[in-house]
Amino acid sequence: MNRRLVIFGCLLISSWSLGNGQSPLPVNSGHLLQTPMLSQGEPAPGKRVAVTPVEYAETDVHHTVYLPQDWTADGESLPIIFEYTGNHFPASGSTGEVADAGLGFGLSAGQFIWVTLPFISNDHQRNQITWWGDEQATVEYAKVNVPRIIKQFSADPDQVFLCGFSRGAIAVNYIGLHDEEIASLWTAFITHDHFDGVREWKGTDWGSPLARYRSEARERLKRVGDRPYLICQNGSYGTEEFIRNLLPGARNFTYLPVNTSKALGPFPNEFAKAGHNDRWLNRPSRYRSAAWKWMNRVLSEQPAKTTD
């Protein structure tokens, strides 16, 4: 199946099929990506919209859904990427809002179904823009809505990525590996800037003291099993050393240092306000190529589906 990918107003012909020797993500593309803004109405090809599930009717709680340009309900099942976004942090331009996330779109070049999941406020009336809000409600939201979204949009249940930036990077493990049930939802994991258990988060009841936090983070990390995990980071966070100390025999973790200044140019710029950002994949760079190569490899290693 040939797929037409619209990137910044230009058409790029690519092939989704991995069986013909071509890669699904255009690793050597020189195109810029433009993260889609929210639109009004129902989910539709080429649109990104806000969706409030029935459990939160009459509230402001919502996730966002983006469907690729050529998505069809009865077409080939596409991969799907779920995302948790960063805290409200004006210094880096992060609003904490699901509407302003961008990592999942960049990682998938706009070719996957892309969903940004919320953190739920303690009163269950709105999305939480700093840390977790009601932690258990946030976990349950994913447990209920991830399978529902996969089914609703005929996504491939064997190609389910979970990614996150900053707070969201921590959430990939802290929320996404909270227990065995939610951990079972994902095929592969990607984080950018920060990682669950690496440093203490003073002033929180979950990320401090460090010894307890790391002990709990280790149990969550073990739920990854042998699934692929890409860890991207701008600067030195000590994540690789942390993981190697906890899981010395693990071979499924890939580490990608990302110099966002080299990727995007001096800050602020048209893409981001500061180096700590989730837009570094929007511009061609060796970092983007490396991330897309990893995505392609994960996709190629998934078992082929058979039909009767």
TORMARPA-818282 format. One record per residue (C-alpha): residue number from 1; chain; x, z, y. Coordinates in steps of 0.001 Angstrom, whole numbers, plus 524288, in hexadecimal, padded with zeros to 5 digits. Layout:
N
(atom NUM A (X Z Y))
...
end
This chain:
308
(atom 1 A (80000 80000 80000))
(atom 2 A (805C0 7FC0D 80D17))
(atom 3 A (8038E 80582 81840))
(atom 4 A (8037B 80295 826C8))
(atom 5 A (80954 80D96 82EB7))
(atom 6 A (806F1 80E45 83D43))
(atom 7 A (8125D 814C9 84427))
(atom 8 A (81250 8158D 85307))
(atom 9 A (80A3B 80947 85421))
(atom 10 A (812C7 80129 84B01))
(atom 11 A (80F76 7FC86 83D6B))
(atom 12 A (818FE 7FF77 832A3))
(atom 13 A (8163E 7F9DE 8252E))
(atom 14 A (819BF 80303 81A34))
(atom 15 A (81616 804B0 80C07))
(atom 16 A (80FCE 810DF 806A6))
(atom 17 A (81294 80DAB 7F873))
(atom 18 A (81EB8 8142B 7F329))
(atom 19 A (81E70 80B82 7E745))
(atom 20 A (8235E 7FF66 7EE46))
(atom 21 A (8304F 804FD 7F2B8))
(atom 22 A (82C5A 806F3 800E5))
(atom 23 A (82B98 8141B 807AF))
(atom 24 A (81EBC 81938 80D22))
(atom 25 A (824D2 81EBD 8198B))
(atom 26 A (82C6B 8150F 82207))
(atom 27 A (83986 81C0F 821AC))
(atom 28 A (840A7 81236 82A3B))
(atom 29 A (835C1 80FFA 833FF))
(atom 30 A (839B7 80FC3 8424D))
(atom 31 A (82BF7 81272 84729))
(atom 32 A (827BF 81E22 84F18))
(atom 33 A (81CBC 8267F 849EC))
(atom 34 A (811C6 82AC8 852C3))
(atom 35 A (80B13 83718 84DED))
(atom 36 A (7FC69 83468 84E83))
(atom 37 A (7F419 83C38 857DE))
(atom 38 A (7E734 8423A 853D7))
(atom 39 A (7DB4A 83974 85460))
(atom 40 A (7CCE7 83CC6 8546B))
(atom 41 A (7C414 83A6F 848E1))
(atom 42 A (7C59D 83A1E 83A3A))
(atom 43 A (7D209 83711 8327B))
(atom 44 A (7D4B3 82878 831FC))
(atom 45 A (7E061 81F88 82FB6))
(atom 46 A (7EA48 82078 83AB1))
(atom 47 A (7E3D9 82C7A 840A8))
(atom 48 A (7E7AC 83AC4 84176))
(atom 49 A (7DC43 84411 842FE))
(atom 50 A (7D91B 85290 842BA))
(atom 51 A (7D0EF 85785 83756))
(atom 52 A (7CA02 8649B 8363B))
(atom 53 A (7C677 867E5 8281E))
(atom 54 A (7B90C 86CFF 824E7))
(atom 55 A (7BE2B 87AE0 822BC))
(atom 56 A (7C1F3 87B6C 83112))
(atom 57 A (7B634 87491 83700))
(atom 58 A (7B33C 87952 844C5))
(atom 59 A (7C158 87D83 846D3))
(atom 60 A (7CD41 876EB 84CCE))
(atom 61 A (7D4EF 8777E 84004))
(atom 62 A (7D938 869E9 83BE2))
(atom 63 A (7E38E 86164 835A4))
(atom 64 A (7E745 8537B 8392C))
(atom 65 A (7E6D4 84762 8308A))
(atom 66 A (7EDD6 83A72 83293))
(atom 67 A (7EAB8 82EBD 829EE))
(atom 68 A (7F444 8234C 82975))
(atom 69 A (7F007 81654 82F58))
(atom 70 A (7ECBD 8100F 82258))
(atom 71 A (7E6C1 81BD2 81B6E))
(atom 72 A (7DA53 818AB 81402))
(atom 73 A (7D1C4 821B9 80C0D))
(atom 74 A (7D2AC 8191B 8000D))
(atom 75 A (7E0CD 814D2 801D8))
(atom 76 A (7ED35 81957 7FB3D))
(atom 77 A (7EF53 82819 7FBF5))
(atom 78 A (7F918 82B37 8069C))
(atom 79 A (80280 836A0 807A1))
(atom 80 A (7FE28 841A2 8107F))
(atom 81 A (80645 84AA5 81902))
(atom 82 A (80168 857DA 81DBF))
(atom 83 A (807EA 85E91 8293B))
(atom 84 A (808DF 86BCD 82FC2))
(atom 85 A (80D69 86B3B 83DD3))
(atom 86 A (81592 8742E 8466A))
(atom 87 A (81234 87FE9 84EBF))
(atom 88 A (80DC1 87F16 85CC7))
(atom 89 A (81B48 87E74 862ED))
(atom 90 A (81B89 877FE 87062))
(atom 91 A (82A64 87795 87113))
(atom 92 A (82A8D 86D3C 86668))
(atom 93 A (81DCC 866BC 86A0D))
(atom 94 A (816CE 86BEB 85E08))
(atom 95 A (80896 86F65 860BF))
(atom 96 A (80560 87510 85369))
(atom 97 A (7F991 86C19 852BD))
(atom 98 A (7F6E2 8637F 846E9))
(atom 99 A (7F41A 85841 85056))
(atom 100 A (8023C 8583B 854D8))
(atom 101 A (808E8 8582D 8478F))
(atom 102 A (8113E 84C64 84424))
(atom 103 A (81ABE 84F0D 83907))
(atom 104 A (811ED 84A29 82E20))
(atom 105 A (80F48 83D52 83506))
(atom 106 A (81DCF 83B2D 83722))
(atom 107 A (82183 83EA9 82934))
(atom 108 A (8179B 83501 823BB))
(atom 109 A (8195E 82A3B 82E0B))
(atom 110 A (80AAD 82A7A 82F9B))
(atom 111 A (808E6 82500 821E3))
(atom 112 A (80376 83154 81B7C))
(atom 113 A (7F6CF 83873 81DDD))
(atom 114 A (7FB2D 8433B 8271A))
(atom 115 A (7F461 85057 828C1))
(atom 116 A (7F845 85B9C 831A1))
(atom 117 A (7F32D 8688D 82C78))
(atom 118 A (7EFD5 87410 8354C))
(atom 119 A (7F350 88257 83583))
(atom 120 A (7E6B5 88A2D 836E2))
(atom 121 A (7E4C1 89449 841A3))
(atom 122 A (7E177 8A235 83DDB))
(atom 123 A (7D370 8A081 84293))
(atom 124 A (7D228 893AA 83AF8))
(atom 125 A (7CD58 88CBE 84744))
(atom 126 A (7D8FF 88448 84AD4))
(atom 127 A (7E62F 87F39 846A1))
(atom 128 A (7F172 888B7 8485E))
(atom 129 A (7FC50 88304 850D2))
(atom 130 A (80659 88DD6 84E6B))
(atom 131 A (809D7 8925F 840A7))
(atom 132 A (7FFB2 893FD 83601))
(atom 133 A (7F392 89A89 83B88))
(atom 134 A (7EBC9 89E60 82F7C))
(atom 135 A (7F5EB 89B66 8251B))
(atom 136 A (7EC91 89B9E 819A1))
(atom 137 A (7E28F 89321 82099))
(atom 138 A (7ED61 8895B 8239F))
(atom 139 A (7F129 888E1 8154A))
(atom 140 A (7E30B 88765 810EE))
(atom 141 A (7E0CF 87C6A 81AA3))
(atom 142 A (7EB67 8747E 813D9))
(atom 143 A (7E696 877E9 8063A))
(atom 144 A (7D8F8 87303 80971))
(atom 145 A (7DC02 86781 81235))
(atom 146 A (7E813 86145 80C2C))
(atom 147 A (7E11F 85D5C 7FF74))
(atom 148 A (7D506 859AC 8073F))
(atom 149 A (7DCA8 850BF 8106E))
(atom 150 A (7E420 84A78 80537))
(atom 151 A (7D73C 84744 7FE7F))
(atom 152 A (7D028 84311 80AE5))
(atom 153 A (7DA76 83908 80E94))
(atom 154 A (7DE4C 8350D 800BB))
(atom 155 A (7EC57 8398F 802D4))
(atom 156 A (7F5D9 839E7 7F78B))
(atom 157 A (7F5B1 847E1 7F226))
(atom 158 A (80362 845CB 7ECA7))
(atom 159 A (80914 8423C 7F9F0))
(atom 160 A (805BC 84DF4 8025C))
(atom 161 A (81027 851F6 80C22))
(atom 162 A (81064 85E79 81418))
(atom 163 A (81892 85ECF 82075))
(atom 164 A (81A5F 86770 82C40))
(atom 165 A (821B2 86913 83907))
(atom 166 A (826CE 87628 83E4A))
(atom 167 A (81BC9 87FF1 83B7C))
(atom 168 A (8167D 8755C 83292))
(atom 169 A (82384 8745C 82B82))
(atom 170 A (82284 882C6 8282C))
(atom 171 A (81450 880AE 82470))
(atom 172 A (817E9 87671 81A51))
(atom 173 A (81C49 881D8 811E0))
(atom 174 A (81597 88D81 81826))
(atom 175 A (8081E 88727 8177E))
(atom 176 A (80A44 87B92 80E6A))
(atom 177 A (810AD 883D6 803D9))
(atom 178 A (808C9 8901D 8067E))
(atom 179 A (803FC 890B5 7F873))
(atom 180 A (803C4 8882E 7EC55))
(atom 181 A (7F6BB 881F4 7EF9B))
(atom 182 A (7FA8E 87C88 7FCCF))
(atom 183 A (80857 87964 7F815))
(atom 184 A (802A2 87072 7EDB2))
(atom 185 A (7FCDA 8674C 7F7F0))
(atom 186 A (8098F 860D7 7FC20))
(atom 187 A (81277 8565C 7F689))
(atom 188 A (81DDA 85825 80001))
(atom 189 A (821D2 85FEC 80C04))
(atom 190 A (8287B 85CFD 8190F))
(atom 191 A (82C6A 86686 823BD))
(atom 192 A (8328C 8647B 83111))
(atom 193 A (838C3 86F9D 838E1))
(atom 194 A (8372A 87D3D 832F7))
(atom 195 A (83473 8818C 82519))
(atom 196 A (82D43 88CC7 81ECC))
(atom 197 A (8362F 89899 81CE6))
(atom 198 A (84256 893D6 823FA))
(atom 199 A (84157 89C97 82FF9))
(atom 200 A (839CA 8A88F 8342A))
(atom 201 A (82DE1 8A6F4 83CE2))
(atom 202 A (82D9B 8B3B3 8445E))
(atom 203 A (82098 8B859 84960))
(atom 204 A (8193F 8B2E3 83DAC))
(atom 205 A (81463 8BA73 831EC))
(atom 206 A (817CD 8AF64 82891))
(atom 207 A (8256B 8AB11 82CF6))
(atom 208 A (82BD4 8B855 82EBB))
(atom 209 A (83373 8BFC7 829FC))
(atom 210 A (83C3A 8B4EF 82519))
(atom 211 A (83F22 8BA96 8179F))
(atom 212 A (830BD 8BB82 81405))
(atom 213 A (82D95 8AE64 81A13))
(atom 214 A (83869 8A7A2 8127D))
(atom 215 A (83430 8ADE6 805CF))
(atom 216 A (82658 8A8CF 807AE))
(atom 217 A (82B45 89B7B 80C1F))
(atom 218 A (8334C 89A50 7FFB2))
(atom 219 A (82717 89BF8 7F75D))
(atom 220 A (82027 89177 7FF23))
(atom 221 A (82BD4 8884E 7FE37))
(atom 222 A (82C01 88964 7EF6C))
(atom 223 A (81E76 8832B 7EF3C))
(atom 224 A (824A2 87642 7F350))
(atom 225 A (8297E 874A6 7E56E))
(atom 226 A (83068 867A5 7E3C9))
(atom 227 A (82879 8602E 7EDF1))
(atom 228 A (82FF5 85880 7F85D))
(atom 229 A (832DE 85FAC 8050E))
(atom 230 A (838CE 859C8 8116A))
(atom 231 A (83E17 8633C 81B99))
(atom 232 A (840D6 85D6E 82901))
(atom 233 A (8467F 8651A 83445))
(atom 234 A (84BE1 86307 841CC))
(atom 235 A (85750 86C64 8431C))
(atom 236 A (85BC8 87733 83A13))
(atom 237 A (85164 87FF3 83415))
(atom 238 A (858A5 8843B 827CC))
(atom 239 A (84DCD 87EF0 81F35))
(atom 240 A (85656 8783E 81524))
(atom 241 A (85E81 88474 812DA))
(atom 242 A (8520F 88C98 8120E))
(atom 243 A (84C06 883FD 80793))
(atom 244 A (85876 8828D 7FFB8))
(atom 245 A (859D0 8915C 7FF56))
(atom 246 A (84BCB 8931D 7FAC5))
(atom 247 A (84B33 8879E 7F158))
(atom 248 A (85941 88474 7EDCE))
(atom 249 A (855AD 87AEC 7E30A))
(atom 250 A (84B74 8731D 7EA78))
(atom 251 A (84DFD 8647C 7EB9C))
(atom 252 A (8413B 86015 7F1C1))
(atom 253 A (84481 863CB 7FFD0))
(atom 254 A (849C6 85988 80934))
(atom 255 A (84F9D 85D7B 8164C))
(atom 256 A (84F0C 85470 8220E))
(atom 257 A (855DA 858D6 82E8F))
(atom 258 A (84EFE 8524B 83A0A))
(atom 259 A (85504 850FB 84787))
(atom 260 A (848AB 84EBA 84F67))
(atom 261 A (85086 84B76 85BB0))
(atom 262 A (856E3 8402D 85475))
(atom 263 A (849ED 83C55 84E8A))
(atom 264 A (84216 83C47 85B29))
(atom 265 A (84BEF 83CD7 86663))
(atom 266 A (84D8C 84712 87127))
(atom 267 A (84235 85059 87368))
(atom 268 A (8381E 8501B 878E8))
(atom 269 A (83493 8422A 87561))
(atom 270 A (828B5 839E8 871EB))
(atom 271 A (82826 83FEE 86452))
(atom 272 A (82AC9 84E69 86615))
(atom 273 A (82D97 8591D 86FE5))
(atom 274 A (838C3 85FA9 86893))
(atom 275 A (8413F 85EAB 85C76))
(atom 276 A (8382F 86766 85496))
(atom 277 A (82D99 85D58 851F5))
(atom 278 A (825CB 85627 84783))
(atom 279 A (8271C 84876 84D62))
(atom 280 A (834F4 84514 84912))
(atom 281 A (82FA1 83B4C 83F21))
(atom 282 A (828C3 8333D 84996))
(atom 283 A (83526 82C02 84D36))
(atom 284 A (83E31 824A8 843D7))
(atom 285 A (84A14 82C9C 83FC9))
(atom 286 A (8523D 82F7C 833DB))
(atom 287 A (84AB1 83C38 8329E))
(atom 288 A (83DBC 8352B 831B9))
(atom 289 A (8434A 82B96 827E9))
(atom 290 A (84843 836D6 81F8A))
(atom 291 A (83B14 83DC6 81FE8))
(atom 292 A (833BC 83153 81C5E))
(atom 293 A (83D37 82E85 8113F))
(atom 294 A (83A53 83C0D 80BDD))
(atom 295 A (82BAD 839AA 80D16))
(atom 296 A (82D0E 82CAA 80601))
(atom 297 A (834C1 83308 7FB14))
(atom 298 A (82A79 83D8C 7F923))
(atom 299 A (81FBC 83360 7F8A9))
(atom 300 A (82735 82B15 7EEE8))
(atom 301 A (82921 8369C 7E5DD))
(atom 302 A (81AB2 839D1 7E4CD))
(atom 303 A (814AA 83623 7D7A1))
(atom 304 A (80D49 82960 7D79E))
(atom 305 A (7FE8F 82AD3 7D639))
(atom 306 A (7F78B 8243F 7CB0F))
(atom 307 A (7E993 81F91 7CA84))
(atom 308 A (7E09E 81D4E 7BF11))
end
